[in-house]
Amino acid sequence: MGLLMIAVVLILVFTVFKGDGGVETEVSGSGSTVTSEDTAEDNAEDTSKDTTQDLVGYEGMLVPLSLDYPRGWKLDEDPDGYIEIWPKDKKEEVLLFIYHEDLTEYEYSLEEWVNQATADLDEMGRDFKMSSTEIDGCPASRLTYVEDQTDTPDYRVMQIFTMKDGIAYTVKFICEESVYERYQKDATEVIASIEFF
């Protein structure tokens, strides 16, 4: 139930952000550490193209991208414009969530969008790391942090923001801390396989 709540919160954040024209352009707050160089952990999460085996292809109908995901995982495409991918029978432990939204009429830049996300994390008191990466050749920003839960296990989160032709994309890998290392490689391969239409 914890992962589903986090996914719902993400959708609500996008809805609020869509209507918010006052976006700050600087990242601030004691909870944030901003760096453009990847750490050793971030290098393990590199989203550059990689060859993968035993994957199932997905061509987006409602979400304008293609990707490959492991044969033992399940993919669900929602009409509201997002994809959820998870290992079968493990959705409570791990979820890869990909969301897109057309922001062309709002003229938000990637920097403004990321600044809003980091401001939200600062407001929640989350300690996070930020680094630069790319998806399908598009510049992207990656945030990594831990979602502390009171009644459920803690989740480690890797969240990547990018834009192409005014379409904003968020890729969010959410995984229980205790099994993060087990699923990190598969999630990284899925992200590396993304190609935008």
C-alpha positions, 0 to 999 in steps of 0.5 A: 500500500505504501508504494501506491500511496507514493505514486498517488502523491506524485500524480497530485504533485504534478497536478499542483505544479501544473497550476503553479506559475511561480516556480523558483529557479534556485535550489535551496534548503539544508536538506539538499546537496547539489552536484553535477558529477555522479557519485559511485552509487550514481554511476551504478544507476547510470541511464546510458544505453545498454544491451539487455537480454530476455526483455519484453518490448513496449511501444507506448500507445498512451505514453509516447515512448518505447522501452524494454522490461524484464520478462518476469515483470508486469507493465500497466499503462494508465489512461491518465498518462503513466506507466507502472512496471514491477516484478510480478507479485512484488508491487509492494516492494518495488515499482518503476513509475513513468509519468509524462505531461505536456507542459508546452503551454506553460513554458516551464524549463527542465531547471524550473521543473527540477527546482520545484521538485527539490523545493518540495523535498526540502519542505518535506525534510528529505535529505537528497542528492542531485546529479546530471544524467540523460535519457535517450540523449536528453539532458536529465536531473536525477534525485536520490533519497529515502522515503522514511515511513512510520508504519511500513518499511523505508523506501529508497527512491531514484527520481529522474526528470527530463523533457523533450519537445515540451513534454515533461517525463518523470521516471521514479524507481521506488524500492524497499531498502532491504531489496534495493540492490536486488532490483536496481540493475533491472530498473537501470536497464529498463531506464536505459532502454527508453526511447521517446517518440 
